[in-house]
C-alpha cells in the first residue's frame, strides 16, 4: 500500500492547480515523439523515427495558434523490382551493390533521408464541452531533406548533382486529441499528412506528382500559463490523492477525459476501496462555473440550527426536515415559504461550458440547467455578481425547519417595519 500511495503522491506533486487543457490566453508547450512514413514512387511499409517540440497559444477556448520544429528520418526499400522499374535512375540491368550511374553512391537494400521541419499551425477544437479536446490542424511550413544511402549515408545522385532544392515549403493537415492527466500536464495524440512541394523526397522524380509524408505522434503537454483558468488550492488534492490506488487513477482519468459520470468527492475523503473521481477532483476544480463570468461566490454557510428547546422535554420541538440532504450538501431556502433545496457545500464543478441558453427560467428569475444527472442554478445577485449552485436531480423543494423559521422571522420583521412606518 505504501508504494501505491507514493505513486499517487508523485502524480499530484507533479501538477500545479490549474486546468491543463488550453483556456483562452494560455500558453502550452508540447514534446512529442512518433513515426513518419514517406509516400512516393518508392514508398513501402517502412517507418522512421520523428520528434517535435511546439508552443501554442489559445487565442480562444477552441482556437489555438502555434509554432513547431521537428527532426526525423524516413526510409524506403530498394527492391530488385524497383531497380528494374526505373532503369534511367538506377542504371540498365543494375543490381544491389552496383553504383548509381554517374555517382559515387552504391545501390543498397534501402535508402533514407534525414528531415527537419518548421511549421506555423492553427488548431481548432471540435468541442469544448468535455475536458478531452479533439481538434483538427492545418498549417504551412518548410522542410529540409537529405536523401542518402541507408548504410554509409552517401548522398544519392540527385543530391550530389544539385538537381533540386533540399529546402521546400509544405502544407500540413491533420488532427488529434489533447487529454488532461493532471492540473498542468496533458497527453497529446496526433496524426498528420504533409504535402511537400517537391517530387524529390526520394531523390527520384517522375510524372506521378509531388511526394508526401505521414506522421503519427504521442507526447505530453505542459501549461506554462493558464489564461482564464481559475486557481484552486491544491492542499486538499494532495491529501486526497494519497488515499487513491493506481486502479482508481486510471479508471477515473478516463472518466474525467471523456466526462462520464464523475464526482469530485475528495473533501469527504476516499479509501482504497472507493474510487470516487480522482482526476475530476483536479481538472473539474480548475474549470470554474463555465459561464465565462467571475468565479462563484464563496461557499455559503448552512443556516444555523434552531436553539434547543428550553426545559426538560417541555416547550415546542423543532419540526424535522421533509427530506434530509445527503452528505456534502446543505439546504437553502427556495420555493414556497418554509421549503428548500439541497445544494453542494463546495462551489460547483462540472461541464466546462454550461449552455445556459438551453436552461429554463424559474419563478424567482434564476436559470436552471440539467446536465448528466445534476442541476446547475444561475442567479443574478443584488451586488451585480453571478452565483452558480449545484445539486443532484431531481430539482425539487422539500419542507425545511430552518427555512420555515426564516420565513416566519421575515414575516415578523416585515410586520414590525410596516408598524414603524405608520
Beta strands, then each sheet from edge to edge (+ up, - down):
strand 1: 26-39
strand 2: 48-60
strand 3: 63-77
strand 4: 110-125
strand 5: 133-149
strand 6: 167-180
strand 7: 185-196
strand 8: 212-226
strand 9: 329-333
strand 10: 339-344
strand 11: 360-361
strand 12: 367-371
strand 13: 374-380
strand 14: 386-392
strand 15: 398-399
sheet 1: 1+ 2- 3+ 4- 5+ 6- 7+ 8- 1+
sheet 2: 9+ 10- 15+
sheet 3: 11+ 12- 13+ 14-
end
